[in-house]
Amino acid sequence: MCAGLARLATLADVPSLFRRKPADLVEDSVTTVTTDEESAAARPRGYTPSKKELGVTTPKRPTAGRRPTAPARALTKEEAREQRRAARAESAAEFRREGGPRDRGPERLLARNVVDSRRTIGTWFFGGALIVLVGSNQAMPPIVRLLSNVLWGALALGVLVDSVLISRKIKKLVRERFPKSTEKLGSLYFYAIMRSITFRRMRAPAPRVAIGEKI
């Protein structure tokens, strides 16, 4: 009787095999692919995994033997004042050598050379104006006031004649050397005349030609 019961149980398991779907049998036979394996398959060829993916940690640099960086020291008032004075001196020296934006251009350089290559009456203009100012004082004798007025007239006439000669030479040289120049001659004349009434040592940019040198 026990043998009969065992046989019946075996026959009862047979239909359960036929009730399973084919897809279930396939899933049981295929090895499950993990997430790591899927991501590794999706990587391009030649891919180098990062230290984080490999689980490698970079040790921190030891700070015991490193020299600490000292904080910037604040300048004192005297040091700051000296620094500003040095910066102004350097700026003035650079302006003395190179000039400013208004001194740029070959035409301006030519005008400066024309002025610097000659002695101009205008360099005595301000000195003469000071003498005239003192001599024209009502406390001065009439003869002194008269001589001051004569000196003033002579200086003004000399500056006028000198300016005309300088302007004519600049016009001639600019047309010869820069026929396609767009520089306005009127602006160039004024630039040269103002330089001609400035003391030679105070001119900026500094003269590049000697007096009497051919331009």
VOGU-3710 file (C-alpha; in Angstrom, 3 decimals, decimal comma):
1> mcaglarlat> 0,000/0,000/0,000  2,872/2,403/0,773  4,354/1,647/-2,611  1,080/2,555/-4,251  0,952/5,934/-2,504  4,493/6,791/-3,625  3,623/5,955/-7,203  0,603/8,210/-7,096  2,715/11,124/-5,785  5,180/10,657/-8,637
11> ladvpslfrr> 2,419/10,752/-11,195  1,015/13,911/-9,600  4,344/15,792/-10,207  4,422/14,937/-13,920  1,643/17,365/-14,988  3,361/20,260/-13,182  6,306/19,936/-15,545  4,026/20,264/-18,551  2,252/23,331/-17,068  5,504/25,463/-16,981
21> kpadlvedsv> 6,014/27,900/-19,884  9,010/27,620/-22,261  10,139/31,133/-21,291  10,480/30,053/-17,665  12,702/27,187/-18,707  14,923/29,582/-20,707  15,281/31,951/-17,743  16,330/29,091/-15,541  18,993/27,996/-18,001  20,562/31,453/-18,632
31> ttvttdeesa> 23,000/32,873/-16,089  21,826/36,209/-14,646  23,985/39,184/-15,748  24,801/41,520/-12,912  24,678/45,337/-13,126  28,474/45,618/-13,024  28,814/43,235/-15,943  26,248/45,232/-17,962  28,066/48,540/-17,330  31,397/46,925/-18,227
41> aarprgytps> 29,936/45,698/-21,505  28,622/49,192/-22,293  32,037/50,836/-21,842  34,011/51,731/-24,991  37,165/49,906/-25,878  40,252/51,313/-24,155  38,249/52,706/-21,231  40,334/53,273/-18,097  38,382/52,921/-14,855  38,740/55,691/-12,305
51> kkelgvttpk> 40,242/55,308/-8,867  36,747/55,596/-7,373  35,511/52,670/-9,488  38,543/50,585/-8,515  38,118/51,505/-4,854  41,550/53,148/-4,644  41,930/56,179/-2,377  44,674/58,810/-2,783  46,508/59,494/0,463  46,653/63,132/1,550
61> rptagrrpta> 49,974/64,904/1,517  51,552/65,253/4,929  51,493/68,793/6,248  53,973/68,305/9,052  57,073/68,972/6,934  55,606/71,782/4,778  56,595/75,377/5,452  53,538/77,462/6,383  52,804/80,425/4,127  53,210/83,683/5,968
71> paraltkeea> 50,314/86,139/5,559  50,955/89,301/3,544  52,184/92,102/5,751  50,195/95,320/5,604  52,156/98,359/4,432  52,682/101,226/6,810  51,663/104,751/5,841  55,271/105,686/5,094  55,784/102,612/2,896  52,532/103,219/1,021
81> reqrraarae> 53,474/106,874/0,490  56,910/105,874/-0,787  55,345/103,297/-3,104  52,982/105,898/-4,581  55,863/108,349/-5,014  57,907/105,724/-6,870  54,926/104,871/-9,105  54,422/108,558/-9,984  58,119/108,971/-10,743  58,103/105,940/-12,997
91> saaefrregg> 54,974/107,160/-14,788  56,507/110,611/-15,312  59,726/109,086/-16,654  57,766/106,915/-19,077  55,754/109,924/-20,265  58,987/111,856/-20,665  60,349/109,100/-22,936  57,267/108,010/-24,868  54,738/110,823/-24,465  50,975/110,342/-24,439
101> prdrgperll> 48,288/109,337/-26,954  48,431/112,752/-28,648  52,117/112,169/-29,484  51,495/109,003/-31,497  52,025/108,821/-35,240  54,855/109,451/-37,712  53,544/112,921/-38,564  53,730/113,989/-34,925  57,273/112,646/-34,690  58,224/114,642/-37,774
111> arnvvdsrrt> 56,728/117,820/-36,301  58,654/117,296/-33,067  61,901/116,773/-34,947  61,359/119,980/-36,956  60,916/121,953/-33,747  63,738/120,244/-31,856  66,255/120,705/-34,657  66,173/124,499/-34,413  66,421/127,267/-31,858  63,044/128,859/-31,342
121> igtwffggal> 62,231/132,284/-29,969  59,270/130,777/-28,221  61,531/129,164/-25,632  62,129/132,671/-24,236  58,486/133,624/-24,414  57,490/132,742/-20,843  60,684/134,177/-19,378  60,121/137,414/-21,297  56,474/137,466/-20,228  57,582/137,364/-16,595
131> ivlvgsnqam> 59,943/140,305/-17,158  57,196/142,245/-18,905  54,789/141,531/-16,058  57,213/142,908/-13,487  58,303/145,860/-15,645  54,741/146,922/-16,385  54,056/147,614/-12,721  52,982/151,191/-12,097  55,619/151,501/-9,395  58,324/151,158/-12,053
141> ppivrllsnv> 59,788/154,210/-13,817  58,254/155,100/-17,186  61,361/154,059/-19,083  61,204/150,557/-17,554  57,563/150,192/-18,489  58,338/151,342/-22,019  61,150/148,819/-22,407  58,904/146,074/-21,060  56,269/146,855/-23,651  58,873/146,909/-26,409
151> lwgalalgvl> 60,231/143,550/-25,228  56,726/142,108/-25,165  56,061/143,266/-28,720  59,391/141,870/-29,947  58,719/138,493/-28,345  55,223/138,280/-29,789  56,474/139,173/-33,267  59,334/136,681/-33,011  56,994/133,870/-31,946  54,652/134,700/-34,822
161> vdsvlisrki> 57,414/134,633/-37,433  58,912/131,470/-35,951  55,530/129,740/-35,972  54,978/130,586/-39,639  58,391/129,203/-40,604  57,870/126,013/-38,589  54,404/125,453/-40,063  55,640/125,918/-43,633  58,448/123,406/-43,132  56,122/120,859/-41,554
171> kklvrerfpk> 53,648/121,224/-44,398  56,373/120,674/-46,986  57,855/117,603/-45,293  54,503/115,970/-44,557  53,429/116,273/-48,199  56,738/114,853/-49,371  57,024/111,949/-46,944  53,401/111,183/-46,123  51,349/112,040/-49,232  48,450/109,819/-48,071
181> steklgslyf> 48,405/111,141/-44,524  45,015/111,837/-42,951  46,495/114,042/-40,213  44,993/117,547/-40,170  47,689/120,116/-40,851  46,061/122,706/-38,586  46,248/120,322/-35,624  49,837/119,499/-36,536  50,801/123,207/-36,695  49,303/123,894/-33,270
191> yaimrsitfr> 51,064/120,845/-31,833  54,443/122,059/-33,153  53,940/125,689/-32,061  53,048/124,687/-28,509  56,193/122,582/-28,404  58,269/125,461/-29,743  57,342/127,732/-26,825  58,276/125,048/-24,265  61,768/124,907/-22,804  63,783/122,191/-24,498
201> rmrapaprva> 64,490/120,322/-21,268  60,794/120,265/-20,390  59,547/118,894/-23,699  57,806/115,542/-23,714  58,588/113,259/-25,404  62,232/114,180/-25,018  63,957/115,536/-28,164  65,543/112,873/-30,370  67,518/115,196/-32,629  70,184/117,758/-31,878
211> igeki> 69,933/121,433/-32,691  71,044/122,015/-36,265  70,564/118,373/-37,285  69,077/117,883/-40,735  65,562/116,436/-40,768
//
